[in-house]
Amino acid sequence: MRTPHVVVVMGVAGTGKTTIGPLLAARLGVPYAEGDDFHPQANIAKMSAGVPLDDDDRWPWLDAIGTWAHGRAGLGGVVSSSALKRSYRDRLRAAAPDIVFVHLTGDRALILDRMSHRQGHFMPTALLDSQFATLQPLEADEAGVAVDVSGSPEEITERAVHALSALPDPAL
């Protein structure tokens, strides 16, 4: 029997992490954890005010996500996290070495359009440029896949499931 991956759905704000994450978890038959729920209140207040987080803000958040991912090792799970920098992904891998990443990618105009239509989220569209400026795409030595965010949530999820199926089993 194939051991489920612990998957981090990553990407800039507005790529659909919160939409695709639960759909992907349902398809894989594993629990989903919303990465935003791991943010301390101070981080949410800062982003709500239009101030980008710095690395010192992110370390406790990433550590909390890493702890959750570590606890799901061998069981599988899906969690969302922007994980924009290699150093952030390295921090997550330090806690949970077998995690894999699904990097949701897309055209800036499409992502901006989606961000401008969502409601009830603390991340303002003004921070999108800082997200793209910070983004370091997955490198060849990082376990993960890039998935285009054009199309419906179901289409994106199907692409993610297909791409993940090509990755090696983490138990091997």
SVG drawing of the C-alpha trace seen along z (x, -y; Angstrom):
<svg xmlns="http://www.w3.org/2000/svg" viewBox="-16 -49 35 51">
<polyline fill="none" stroke="black" stroke-width="0.4" points="0.0,0.0 1.3,-3.5 2.1,-5.7 0.5,-9.1 2.7,-12.1 2.6,-15.1 2.0,-17.9 2.6,-21.6 0.5,-23.5 2.6,-26.6 2.6,-29.8 2.0,-33.5 -1.2,-34.9 -4.2,-34.4 -3.1,-31.3 -5.8,-29.2 -3.9,-27.4 -7.0,-27.6 -9.3,-26.3 -7.0,-23.7 -5.6,-22.4 -8.9,-20.9 -9.8,-19.5 -6.4,-17.9 -6.7,-16.5 -10.1,-15.0 -8.8,-13.4 -5.8,-11.9 -8.0,-10.9 -5.9,-12.8 -6.6,-15.7 -6.1,-19.3 -4.7,-22.1 -5.1,-25.8 -1.6,-27.4 -3.1,-30.8 -4.4,-29.3 -0.8,-28.7 0.0,-32.5 0.3,-34.3 -2.2,-37.2 0.6,-39.7 1.4,-38.4 -2.3,-38.7 -2.5,-42.2 0.7,-43.2 -0.5,-41.8 -4.0,-43.2 -2.3,-46.6 -0.6,-46.0 2.8,-45.4 4.8,-42.4 6.1,-39.9 9.8,-39.6 11.7,-36.4 11.6,-36.9 7.8,-37.0 7.7,-33.8 10.0,-31.5 7.4,-30.7 4.7,-30.2 6.9,-27.9 7.9,-25.9 4.2,-25.4 3.5,-24.1 6.6,-21.9 5.4,-20.4 2.0,-19.6 3.7,-18.1 6.1,-16.0 3.1,-14.6 1.5,-13.5 4.7,-11.6 3.7,-8.2 0.0,-9.1 -0.3,-11.9 -1.8,-15.3 -2.1,-18.5 -1.2,-22.0 -1.1,-25.3 1.9,-27.7 3.2,-30.3 6.7,-28.8 8.0,-31.5 11.7,-31.2 14.0,-28.2 15.0,-28.9 11.4,-28.6 11.0,-25.3 14.3,-24.1 12.9,-25.1 9.8,-23.0 11.9,-20.0 14.1,-20.3 10.9,-19.4 9.4,-17.0 12.0,-15.7 9.7,-13.8 7.2,-16.6 6.6,-17.4 5.5,-20.7 2.8,-21.5 3.7,-25.0 0.6,-26.7 1.8,-28.9 0.1,-31.4 0.1,-34.7 0.2,-37.8 -2.9,-39.3 -5.0,-36.1 -3.9,-36.0 -4.6,-39.7 -8.0,-39.2 -8.8,-36.3 -7.4,-38.2 -9.6,-41.2 -12.7,-39.0 -12.2,-37.1 -13.8,-38.2 -12.9,-38.0 -9.2,-37.5 -6.6,-39.6 -4.1,-39.7 -4.6,-42.9 -3.9,-42.9 -1.2,-45.6 1.1,-42.9 1.0,-40.7 4.1,-42.4 6.1,-41.8 5.0,-38.1 6.2,-37.8 9.5,-39.6 10.1,-37.2 9.2,-34.0 11.9,-31.5 10.4,-28.7 11.1,-25.1 14.6,-24.0 15.5,-20.7 16.7,-19.1 13.4,-19.9 10.7,-17.2 7.7,-18.8 5.8,-19.7 4.6,-23.0 0.9,-23.2 -0.7,-25.9 -3.7,-27.6 -5.6,-28.4 -9.0,-26.6 -11.4,-25.5 -10.5,-24.3 -11.3,-20.8 -9.0,-21.0 -6.2,-22.4 -6.7,-19.6 -6.7,-17.0 -3.3,-18.3 -1.9,-18.3 -3.0,-14.7 -1.6,-13.5 1.7,-15.3 2.0,-13.9 1.4,-10.4 4.6,-10.6 6.7,-11.3 8.4,-8.4 6.7,-6.9 8.0,-8.6 8.3,-5.3 10.9,-3.9"/>
</svg>
